Amino acid sequence: MCDNDRESLIRRTQEKARHHFGRSEQAAPRDPSAIPEDIRLTLVALVTERLIRLRERPMRPGKAEEFERLKPAAEWLLGQAEGAR
């Protein structure tokens, strides 16, 4: 996915999320199934793409930290996190 396509996908997903959840600062849903499927699948794709890119090159401390933060997010989005079911 080229950077322009990725940025466009991110912007469209942000707009869909704003429309669905409103612009107010409400709490994020605790259950990933509460997120509309198209938004959730886009987020899964973006997180997965980033995880793959991080694993392609040698891990530096900053990358390792980002990887460790993204891994639980991917698991949560897929409904595989502890206590998700």
PyMOL CGO cylinders between C-alpha atoms (Angstrom):
from pymol import cmd
from pymol.cgo import CYLINDER

trace = [
    CYLINDER, 0.00, 0.00, 0.00, 1.57, 3.31, -1.02, 0.3, 1, 1, 1, 1, 1, 1,
    CYLINDER, 1.57, 3.31, -1.02, 1.69, 6.19, 1.43, 0.3, 1, 1, 1, 1, 1, 1,
    CYLINDER, 1.69, 6.19, 1.43, -1.00, 8.24, -0.38, 0.3, 1, 1, 1, 1, 1, 1,
    CYLINDER, -1.00, 8.24, -0.38, -3.43, 5.30, -0.35, 0.3, 1, 1, 1, 1, 1, 1,
    CYLINDER, -3.43, 5.30, -0.35, -2.64, 4.62, 3.30, 0.3, 1, 1, 1, 1, 1, 1,
    CYLINDER, -2.64, 4.62, 3.30, -3.18, 8.27, 4.29, 0.3, 1, 1, 1, 1, 1, 1,
    CYLINDER, -3.18, 8.27, 4.29, -6.44, 8.37, 2.35, 0.3, 1, 1, 1, 1, 1, 1,
    CYLINDER, -6.44, 8.37, 2.35, -7.60, 5.16, 4.07, 0.3, 1, 1, 1, 1, 1, 1,
    CYLINDER, -7.60, 5.16, 4.07, -6.72, 6.60, 7.47, 0.3, 1, 1, 1, 1, 1, 1,
    CYLINDER, -6.72, 6.60, 7.47, -8.61, 9.85, 6.75, 0.3, 1, 1, 1, 1, 1, 1,
    CYLINDER, -8.61, 9.85, 6.75, -11.71, 7.97, 5.54, 0.3, 1, 1, 1, 1, 1, 1,
    CYLINDER, -11.71, 7.97, 5.54, -11.64, 5.73, 8.61, 0.3, 1, 1, 1, 1, 1, 1,
    CYLINDER, -11.64, 5.73, 8.61, -11.29, 8.73, 10.92, 0.3, 1, 1, 1, 1, 1, 1,
    CYLINDER, -11.29, 8.73, 10.92, -14.29, 10.38, 9.26, 0.3, 1, 1, 1, 1, 1, 1,
    CYLINDER, -14.29, 10.38, 9.26, -16.39, 7.21, 9.58, 0.3, 1, 1, 1, 1, 1, 1,
    CYLINDER, -16.39, 7.21, 9.58, -15.41, 6.86, 13.23, 0.3, 1, 1, 1, 1, 1, 1,
    CYLINDER, -15.41, 6.86, 13.23, -16.27, 10.52, 13.93, 0.3, 1, 1, 1, 1, 1, 1,
    CYLINDER, -16.27, 10.52, 13.93, -19.63, 10.05, 12.24, 0.3, 1, 1, 1, 1, 1, 1,
    CYLINDER, -19.63, 10.05, 12.24, -20.35, 6.84, 14.15, 0.3, 1, 1, 1, 1, 1, 1,
    CYLINDER, -20.35, 6.84, 14.15, -19.07, 7.87, 17.58, 0.3, 1, 1, 1, 1, 1, 1,
    CYLINDER, -19.07, 7.87, 17.58, -19.65, 11.61, 17.32, 0.3, 1, 1, 1, 1, 1, 1,
    CYLINDER, -19.65, 11.61, 17.32, -17.10, 14.33, 17.88, 0.3, 1, 1, 1, 1, 1, 1,
    CYLINDER, -17.10, 14.33, 17.88, -17.43, 14.34, 21.65, 0.3, 1, 1, 1, 1, 1, 1,
    CYLINDER, -17.43, 14.34, 21.65, -14.86, 12.70, 23.88, 0.3, 1, 1, 1, 1, 1, 1,
    CYLINDER, -14.86, 12.70, 23.88, -16.84, 9.61, 24.74, 0.3, 1, 1, 1, 1, 1, 1,
    CYLINDER, -16.84, 9.61, 24.74, -15.25, 6.46, 26.04, 0.3, 1, 1, 1, 1, 1, 1,
    CYLINDER, -15.25, 6.46, 26.04, -14.03, 3.98, 23.46, 0.3, 1, 1, 1, 1, 1, 1,
    CYLINDER, -14.03, 3.98, 23.46, -16.06, 0.79, 23.26, 0.3, 1, 1, 1, 1, 1, 1,
    CYLINDER, -16.06, 0.79, 23.26, -14.67, -2.04, 25.36, 0.3, 1, 1, 1, 1, 1, 1,
    CYLINDER, -14.67, -2.04, 25.36, -16.00, -4.66, 22.97, 0.3, 1, 1, 1, 1, 1, 1,
    CYLINDER, -16.00, -4.66, 22.97, -14.50, -4.55, 19.46, 0.3, 1, 1, 1, 1, 1, 1,
    CYLINDER, -14.50, -4.55, 19.46, -17.78, -5.84, 18.03, 0.3, 1, 1, 1, 1, 1, 1,
    CYLINDER, -17.78, -5.84, 18.03, -19.29, -2.46, 19.01, 0.3, 1, 1, 1, 1, 1, 1,
    CYLINDER, -19.29, -2.46, 19.01, -17.13, -0.84, 16.31, 0.3, 1, 1, 1, 1, 1, 1,
    CYLINDER, -17.13, -0.84, 16.31, -18.70, -0.93, 12.83, 0.3, 1, 1, 1, 1, 1, 1,
    CYLINDER, -18.70, -0.93, 12.83, -17.16, -3.79, 10.88, 0.3, 1, 1, 1, 1, 1, 1,
    CYLINDER, -17.16, -3.79, 10.88, -15.72, -1.65, 8.06, 0.3, 1, 1, 1, 1, 1, 1,
    CYLINDER, -15.72, -1.65, 8.06, -13.94, 0.60, 10.57, 0.3, 1, 1, 1, 1, 1, 1,
    CYLINDER, -13.94, 0.60, 10.57, -12.71, -2.35, 12.63, 0.3, 1, 1, 1, 1, 1, 1,
    CYLINDER, -12.71, -2.35, 12.63, -11.38, -4.18, 9.55, 0.3, 1, 1, 1, 1, 1, 1,
    CYLINDER, -11.38, -4.18, 9.55, -9.60, -1.03, 8.37, 0.3, 1, 1, 1, 1, 1, 1,
    CYLINDER, -9.60, -1.03, 8.37, -7.99, -0.65, 11.78, 0.3, 1, 1, 1, 1, 1, 1,
    CYLINDER, -7.99, -0.65, 11.78, -6.97, -4.32, 11.76, 0.3, 1, 1, 1, 1, 1, 1,
    CYLINDER, -6.97, -4.32, 11.76, -5.38, -3.84, 8.33, 0.3, 1, 1, 1, 1, 1, 1,
    CYLINDER, -5.38, -3.84, 8.33, -3.48, -0.72, 9.41, 0.3, 1, 1, 1, 1, 1, 1,
    CYLINDER, -3.48, -0.72, 9.41, -2.24, -2.26, 12.67, 0.3, 1, 1, 1, 1, 1, 1,
    CYLINDER, -2.24, -2.26, 12.67, -1.27, -5.49, 10.90, 0.3, 1, 1, 1, 1, 1, 1,
    CYLINDER, -1.27, -5.49, 10.90, 0.58, -3.58, 8.17, 0.3, 1, 1, 1, 1, 1, 1,
    CYLINDER, 0.58, -3.58, 8.17, 2.54, -1.63, 10.79, 0.3, 1, 1, 1, 1, 1, 1,
    CYLINDER, 2.54, -1.63, 10.79, 3.38, -4.78, 12.76, 0.3, 1, 1, 1, 1, 1, 1,
    CYLINDER, 3.38, -4.78, 12.76, 4.70, -6.41, 9.59, 0.3, 1, 1, 1, 1, 1, 1,
    CYLINDER, 4.70, -6.41, 9.59, 6.81, -3.36, 8.75, 0.3, 1, 1, 1, 1, 1, 1,
    CYLINDER, 6.81, -3.36, 8.75, 8.24, -3.29, 12.26, 0.3, 1, 1, 1, 1, 1, 1,
    CYLINDER, 8.24, -3.29, 12.26, 9.23, -6.97, 12.00, 0.3, 1, 1, 1, 1, 1, 1,
    CYLINDER, 9.23, -6.97, 12.00, 10.90, -6.56, 8.58, 0.3, 1, 1, 1, 1, 1, 1,
    CYLINDER, 10.90, -6.56, 8.58, 13.85, -4.63, 9.99, 0.3, 1, 1, 1, 1, 1, 1,
    CYLINDER, 13.85, -4.63, 9.99, 16.06, -5.13, 13.04, 0.3, 1, 1, 1, 1, 1, 1,
    CYLINDER, 16.06, -5.13, 13.04, 14.33, -4.02, 16.24, 0.3, 1, 1, 1, 1, 1, 1,
    CYLINDER, 14.33, -4.02, 16.24, 15.56, -0.84, 17.85, 0.3, 1, 1, 1, 1, 1, 1,
    CYLINDER, 15.56, -0.84, 17.85, 14.30, 0.19, 21.31, 0.3, 1, 1, 1, 1, 1, 1,
    CYLINDER, 14.30, 0.19, 21.31, 11.66, 2.58, 19.90, 0.3, 1, 1, 1, 1, 1, 1,
    CYLINDER, 11.66, 2.58, 19.90, 10.40, 0.01, 17.40, 0.3, 1, 1, 1, 1, 1, 1,
    CYLINDER, 10.40, 0.01, 17.40, 10.28, -2.72, 20.03, 0.3, 1, 1, 1, 1, 1, 1,
    CYLINDER, 10.28, -2.72, 20.03, 8.21, -0.45, 22.26, 0.3, 1, 1, 1, 1, 1, 1,
    CYLINDER, 8.21, -0.45, 22.26, 5.82, 0.39, 19.40, 0.3, 1, 1, 1, 1, 1, 1,
    CYLINDER, 5.82, 0.39, 19.40, 5.52, -3.31, 18.52, 0.3, 1, 1, 1, 1, 1, 1,
    CYLINDER, 5.52, -3.31, 18.52, 4.66, -4.18, 22.14, 0.3, 1, 1, 1, 1, 1, 1,
    CYLINDER, 4.66, -4.18, 22.14, 1.94, -1.47, 22.17, 0.3, 1, 1, 1, 1, 1, 1,
    CYLINDER, 1.94, -1.47, 22.17, 0.45, -2.53, 18.84, 0.3, 1, 1, 1, 1, 1, 1,
    CYLINDER, 0.45, -2.53, 18.84, 0.30, -6.26, 19.53, 0.3, 1, 1, 1, 1, 1, 1,
    CYLINDER, 0.30, -6.26, 19.53, -2.43, -6.00, 22.23, 0.3, 1, 1, 1, 1, 1, 1,
    CYLINDER, -2.43, -6.00, 22.23, -4.35, -3.54, 20.03, 0.3, 1, 1, 1, 1, 1, 1,
    CYLINDER, -4.35, -3.54, 20.03, -4.40, -6.08, 17.19, 0.3, 1, 1, 1, 1, 1, 1,
    CYLINDER, -4.40, -6.08, 17.19, -5.48, -8.84, 19.57, 0.3, 1, 1, 1, 1, 1, 1,
    CYLINDER, -5.48, -8.84, 19.57, -8.27, -6.64, 20.96, 0.3, 1, 1, 1, 1, 1, 1,
    CYLINDER, -8.27, -6.64, 20.96, -9.51, -5.69, 17.48, 0.3, 1, 1, 1, 1, 1, 1,
    CYLINDER, -9.51, -5.69, 17.48, -9.63, -9.37, 16.56, 0.3, 1, 1, 1, 1, 1, 1,
    CYLINDER, -9.63, -9.37, 16.56, -11.41, -10.25, 19.81, 0.3, 1, 1, 1, 1, 1, 1,
    CYLINDER, -11.41, -10.25, 19.81, -8.51, -12.37, 21.05, 0.3, 1, 1, 1, 1, 1, 1,
    CYLINDER, -8.51, -12.37, 21.05, -7.54, -10.29, 24.07, 0.3, 1, 1, 1, 1, 1, 1,
    CYLINDER, -7.54, -10.29, 24.07, -7.90, -11.73, 27.56, 0.3, 1, 1, 1, 1, 1, 1,
    CYLINDER, -7.90, -11.73, 27.56, -11.44, -11.30, 28.79, 0.3, 1, 1, 1, 1, 1, 1,
    CYLINDER, -11.44, -11.30, 28.79, -12.72, -10.22, 25.37, 0.3, 1, 1, 1, 1, 1, 1,
    CYLINDER, -12.72, -10.22, 25.37, -15.25, -13.02, 25.29, 0.3, 1, 1, 1, 1, 1, 1,
]
cmd.load_cgo(trace, "trace")
